[in-house]
Amino acid sequence: MKDRFHDDALAEMLIKDSTLAVDFLNDVLANGDQAELLVALRQLSKAHGGMARVAQLAELNPTQLYRALSPEGNPELRSLTAILRAMGMRLAVERL
């Protein structure tokens, strides 16, 4: 059995199962903080072909995407919306 990095295994699982990806993000949004959300979005970016590919699909400058999803990042709503759209997802609001 070949060893794999955790992030590689997670990226493979998330790209194979879009429901898992949505549940993963929803769990982070419900129970995590902004830093955890940014980590999750970086992991999802890896699953979707990497940061450069997601930046292209989101029509963002790659540097802008790296900065927005960095540990100190604070993405604007429009950037976050574009990033999620590039991954085939969107933000939604639901009643508690």
N, C-alpha and C positions, 0 to 999 in steps of 0.2 A: 504494500500500500504506500503510495506516494504522499508525503506530507505536503499540505497546502497552508498558506497563510489564511488566518481567519477572515480577513477582508475579501480575499479572493473567493473563498467558499460562500460567504454571505452574498457577494455580488452575483455569483452563479445562481444561488437560490432565488434572489430577488428578481432577476431577469426572467427566470423560468416560470415564476408564479406571480402574476401581477396582483392577485388578491393578497398574497403575502406582503408585497411591497406596500400596498395601500394600508393594510393592517399595521405594518411596521411603523409607517409614518403617523398614523392615527394614534398609536400607542405612545409614541414619542411626544406628540402634541398634547395628549391627555395627561401624561405622567412626567414628562421631562421638562427641561428648561431650554433656553435658546441655544446654548452650547451643544446640547444633545441633538437638537434639531439640525444644527449645521453639520454635525458629524454624520447624522443619518442621510442628509442630502448629499454629502460627499460620497458616502458609500453607494447611494443610488446612482450618482453620476458615474461612478466606476462601472456599475452594472450596465449602464446605458452607453457604454463606449468610451468613457473617460470624460474628463473635464472639457477638453478641447471640443469634443463632439457635442456635448450638451450645450456649450457656449454657442456653437454654430447653430444648433437647432433653436436655441432660445434667442438668437440674434443679439447676443451679448459679446462684448470683447472678452477673450479668455482671461485676461488680467483682471477684469471687472468681476468675473465669476469666481476666480480664485480668491480675490479679496472679500467678496460677499460671503463666501462659505468658509473663510478662514476662522480659526478659533476666536478671533476678535471681531469677526464680521457682524454686520448689522444690515442685512439686505433690505432694500426698499420693497414695498409690496409688489410693485410692477416687476421687479427682478425676480422675486419669489414666484410670482404667477407665471412668468416666462419660463423659469427653470422647471417648474412642475409641468407646465404644458409640454415642454420638450421631452418629458418623461411619460407623457400620456396621462397625466393626472391634473387635478385642479383643487383649489381650496374650496371648502364648503362649510357652512354653518349649520349646526343642528341644535335642537332643543335638548337641554339636559334632562 
